[in-house]
Amino acid sequence: MIRAPGLSARPPDDTVVAALLACHERIHRFTALAARLGTPDGTAAERAEAAAGVVRYFTVALPLHAADEDASLAPRLAGGDPAVDAALAQMTAEHVAHAAPLARVVDAARTIVAAPATVPPDLAAAAAALAALFTAHLALEERAIFPAIAALPAEVQATIRAEMLARRR
């Protein structure tokens, strides 16, 4: 059986870092789901539903996550530590660099939505490439940026979290 992972609105402790970690976990799950769609597993209905979930996640939810990082986090963290600045610059550049690999996965998933029995020949490889990019990207954020977020004053973190929630309304 192949199914799209569910999305939770808020992480258990509702902090900025917890919310970002929850997003990272969903990125891994939806990338893995895209890879599964590169096989003939599942019924037509399951494949169509899962593919629609992949399309929705990567075209709606993931851009919100990137906006959280680029618009809410980066400006508040920039200039405080050269190592964090380098990680922020790399993070932002990778958000742009991910566009083409994401498009390949989304296009293949759209093919499945339209014709669920289809197994796009390049989907498994495209999903694997995207997973590798995300693994490195997310590790950098968690290692170099998340500790800096946690060190921000509580009121700044609350403002960031409010902005994140507002993007999803």
One Martini backbone bead per residue (centre of mass of N, CA, C, O) as a GRO file, in nm:
protein
  169
    1MET     BB    1   0.098   0.035   0.021
    2ILE     BB    2   0.028   0.376  -0.083
    3ARG     BB    3   0.093   0.683   0.105
    4ALA     BB    4   0.039   0.984   0.220
    5PRO     BB    5   0.148   1.183   0.436
    6GLY     BB    6   0.079   1.357   0.696
    7LEU     BB    7  -0.026   1.676   0.827
    8SER     BB    8   0.082   1.892   1.068
    9ALA     BB    9   0.031   2.201   1.201
   10ARG     BB   10   0.179   2.131   1.484
   11PRO     BB   11   0.405   2.102   1.701
   12PRO     BB   12   0.420   2.014   2.024
   13ASP     BB   13   0.600   2.291   2.119
   14ASP     BB   14   0.591   2.539   1.904
   15THR     BB   15   0.862   2.596   1.796
   16VAL     BB   16   1.072   2.681   1.561
   17VAL     BB   17   1.251   2.429   1.561
   18ALA     BB   18   1.023   2.222   1.569
   19ALA     BB   19   0.889   2.312   1.306
   20LEU     BB   20   1.136   2.262   1.124
   21LEU     BB   21   1.173   1.963   1.192
   22ALA     BB   22   0.897   1.878   1.086
   23CYS     BB   23   0.957   1.963   0.798
   24HIS     BB   24   1.200   1.780   0.754
   25GLU     BB   25   1.048   1.518   0.791
   26ARG     BB   26   0.855   1.565   0.550
   27ILE     BB   27   1.064   1.581   0.333
   28HIS     BB   28   1.158   1.290   0.365
   29ARG     BB   29   0.882   1.151   0.321
   30PHE     BB   30   0.819   1.273   0.032
   31THR     BB   31   1.072   1.169  -0.103
   32ALA     BB   32   1.016   0.870  -0.049
   33LEU     BB   33   0.746   0.865  -0.195
   34ALA     BB   34   0.855   0.938  -0.472
   35ALA     BB   35   1.027   0.684  -0.497
   36ARG     BB   36   0.787   0.483  -0.483
   37LEU     BB   37   0.656   0.596  -0.750
   38GLY     BB   38   0.900   0.453  -0.920
   39THR     BB   39   0.702   0.223  -0.875
   40PRO     BB   40   0.429  -0.019  -0.908
   41ASP     BB   41   0.308   0.040  -0.648
   42GLY     BB   42  -0.009   0.002  -0.605
   43THR     BB   43  -0.284   0.141  -0.667
   44ALA     BB   44  -0.425   0.373  -0.856
   45ALA     BB   45  -0.547   0.536  -0.623
   46GLU     BB   46  -0.293   0.549  -0.447
   47ARG     BB   47  -0.106   0.679  -0.655
   48ALA     BB   48  -0.270   0.935  -0.706
   49GLU     BB   49  -0.275   1.034  -0.413
   50ALA     BB   50   0.030   1.038  -0.363
   51ALA     BB   51   0.106   1.224  -0.599
   52ALA     BB   52  -0.066   1.462  -0.505
   53GLY     BB   53   0.091   1.496  -0.241
   54VAL     BB   54   0.361   1.563  -0.367
   55VAL     BB   55   0.277   1.807  -0.522
   56ARG     BB   56   0.164   1.970  -0.287
   57TYR     BB   57   0.412   1.977  -0.108
   58PHE     BB   58   0.626   2.092  -0.330
   59THR     BB   59   0.422   2.354  -0.408
   60VAL     BB   60   0.336   2.454  -0.105
   61ALA     BB   61   0.496   2.377   0.160
   62LEU     BB   62   0.795   2.414   0.084
   63PRO     BB   63   0.785   2.720   0.013
   64LEU     BB   64   0.713   2.802   0.302
   65HIS     BB   65   0.972   2.703   0.433
   66ALA     BB   66   1.164   2.880   0.270
   67ALA     BB   67   1.036   3.146   0.363
   68ASP     BB   68   1.098   3.117   0.656
   69GLU     BB   69   1.406   3.124   0.615
   70ASP     BB   70   1.442   3.379   0.424
   71ALA     BB   71   1.237   3.593   0.580
   72SER     BB   72   1.272   3.521   0.903
   73LEU     BB   73   1.565   3.416   0.965
   74ALA     BB   74   1.802   3.545   0.809
   75PRO     BB   75   1.768   3.847   0.904
   76ARG     BB   76   1.808   3.766   1.220
   77LEU     BB   77   2.104   3.615   1.180
   78ALA     BB   78   2.253   3.816   1.038
   79GLY     BB   79   2.583   3.925   1.151
   80GLY     BB   80   2.667   3.739   1.416
   81ASP     BB   81   2.809   3.495   1.238
   82PRO     BB   82   3.011   3.369   1.002
   83ALA     BB   83   2.905   3.074   0.998
   84VAL     BB   84   2.606   3.146   0.970
   85ASP     BB   85   2.631   3.315   0.716
   86ALA     BB   86   2.731   3.084   0.538
   87ALA     BB   87   2.486   2.901   0.581
   88LEU     BB   88   2.274   3.100   0.473
   89ALA     BB   89   2.390   3.127   0.189
   90GLN     BB   90   2.368   2.829   0.119
   91MET     BB   91   2.069   2.790   0.170
   92THR     BB   92   1.967   2.996  -0.039
   93ALA     BB   93   2.108   2.871  -0.285
   94GLU     BB   94   1.968   2.591  -0.258
   95HIS     BB   95   1.681   2.678  -0.302
   96VAL     BB   96   1.737   2.741  -0.601
   97ALA     BB   97   1.878   2.464  -0.686
   98HIS     BB   98   1.610   2.285  -0.630
   99ALA     BB   99   1.413   2.345  -0.863
  100ALA     BB  100   1.481   2.133  -1.081
  101PRO     BB  101   1.455   1.869  -0.915
  102LEU     BB  102   1.165   1.926  -0.828
  103ALA     BB  103   1.036   1.941  -1.110
  104ARG     BB  104   1.087   1.647  -1.186
  105VAL     BB  105   0.914   1.523  -0.962
  106VAL     BB  106   0.649   1.676  -1.013
  107ASP     BB  107   0.608   1.592  -1.307
  108ALA     BB  108   0.594   1.288  -1.248
  109ALA     BB  109   0.355   1.305  -1.050
  110ARG     BB  110   0.156   1.425  -1.255
  111THR     BB  111   0.155   1.180  -1.437
  112ILE     BB  112   0.023   0.995  -1.222
  113VAL     BB  113  -0.235   1.147  -1.180
  114ALA     BB  114  -0.324   1.109  -1.485
  115ALA     BB  115  -0.158   0.807  -1.479
  116PRO     BB  116  -0.131   0.570  -1.238
  117ALA     BB  117   0.024   0.334  -1.408
  118THR     BB  118   0.253   0.509  -1.427
  119VAL     BB  119   0.623   0.485  -1.465
  120PRO     BB  120   0.848   0.697  -1.445
  121PRO     BB  121   1.175   0.645  -1.539
  122ASP     BB  122   1.299   0.911  -1.364
  123LEU     BB  123   1.191   0.915  -1.067
  124ALA     BB  124   1.385   0.755  -0.889
  125ALA     BB  125   1.635   0.926  -0.957
  126ALA     BB  126   1.519   1.203  -0.883
  127ALA     BB  127   1.454   1.133  -0.587
  128ALA     BB  128   1.742   1.056  -0.505
  129ALA     BB  129   1.871   1.328  -0.568
  130LEU     BB  130   1.690   1.493  -0.381
  131ALA     BB  131   1.758   1.345  -0.120
  132ALA     BB  132   2.057   1.422  -0.119
  133LEU     BB  133   2.020   1.724  -0.109
  134PHE     BB  134   1.846   1.732   0.151
  135THR     BB  135   2.035   1.597   0.347
  136ALA     BB  136   2.251   1.820   0.337
  137HIS     BB  137   2.076   2.070   0.383
  138LEU     BB  138   1.946   1.991   0.658
  139ALA     BB  139   2.206   1.943   0.813
  140LEU     BB  140   2.310   2.228   0.800
  141GLU     BB  141   2.080   2.363   0.946
  142GLU     BB  142   2.091   2.193   1.210
  143ARG     BB  143   2.396   2.257   1.273
  144ALA     BB  144   2.419   2.594   1.208
  145ILE     BB  145   2.121   2.732   1.260
  146PHE     BB  146   1.949   2.625   1.498
  147PRO     BB  147   2.126   2.727   1.737
  148ALA     BB  148   2.077   3.029   1.664
  149ILE     BB  149   1.776   3.028   1.710
  150ALA     BB  150   1.779   2.930   2.010
  151ALA     BB  151   1.948   3.207   2.092
  152LEU     BB  152   1.720   3.371   2.064
  153PRO     BB  153   1.501   3.562   2.169
  154ALA     BB  154   1.183   3.492   2.256
  155GLU     BB  155   1.047   3.728   2.094
  156VAL     BB  156   1.172   3.654   1.823
  157GLN     BB  157   1.066   3.368   1.805
  158ALA     BB  158   0.766   3.449   1.819
  159THR     BB  159   0.766   3.612   1.557
  160ILE     BB  160   0.853   3.388   1.370
  161ARG     BB  161   0.620   3.194   1.433
  162ALA     BB  162   0.395   3.387   1.343
  163GLU     BB  163   0.488   3.404   1.049
  164MET     BB  164   0.462   3.107   0.983
  165LEU     BB  165   0.157   3.087   1.041
  166ALA     BB  166   0.062   3.312   0.845
  167ARG     BB  167   0.149   3.162   0.580
  168ARG     BB  168  -0.086   2.925   0.646
  169ARG     BB  169  -0.360   3.115   0.610
   0.00000   0.00000   0.00000
